[in-house]
């Protein structure tokens, strides 16, 4: 068993029922860990949800962050934790009893700066037939398969719903970008990807640990088509903020007809929704250009 200390940051915003299920999962862990709930400007605050768990979780802490935004909450969580490894779990995810030991296992290699486990779906309603496994990735669902291994490419990087970093790697990479990640009801993302990118650029390895499982809620909202239109559009906006290059803009432009062609052949809606991603990228680049012109 790893001797490394683990702290977990759970950022929450206006989802008390999800948070309660999440904390029930942490209370049932075989290995007790420090859990810091960062309440990101919830109204009303979530302290009443957290309080009943203190008797079962001696290392549990609650902090209120008045400035909204997931990246801001994550950065606050890092400052409030003490573990050599800092994990992030979404408030609508439930860890398996052996999650902590499994997630820590890759960090026994000194070169590992980041590791992540699988996010398996927990549906709140019947899964619609058009909701493919590929499209479920936009709902935060992952399936790595196989055993523990180093991520082979950027496409395999773990999701922020179930991810951990060595504290030294986090400190070297700097904080999560407030320009990325969700704020309130927005669906902006990419703050976790940007962090992994900086960690790998600093020379750290990224590992996958499929056995470190959380159940990630697929709500009724995430079983509707309009959610994936919004999610894909916001993903494009996030990419534009993170990679505002001519090469990426050209790639997005070329991808539009390709996605439509693939949809005509496969009838997988992920290809259709990816057109919204390209449009979101282009729109954000135009907005950034207009802001630049006006500021002169």
Secondary structure, DSSP 8 states (H G I E B T S, - for coil): -----EEEEEEESS-HHHHHHHHHHHHT-SS--EEEEEEES-SS-SHHHHHTTTTT-TTEEEEEE-S--HHHHHHHHHHH---SEEEEE-TTEEE-TTHHHHHHHGGGSTTEEEEE--EEEEESS---TT--HHHHGGGT-----SSSEE--SGGG---TTEEEEEHHHHHHH----TTSS--TT-----HHHHHHHHHHHTT-EEEE-TTS-EEEEE-SGGGSHHHHHHHHHHHHHHHHHH---HHHHHHHHHHHHHHHHHHHHH--HHHHHHHHHHHHHHHHHHHHHHHHHHT-
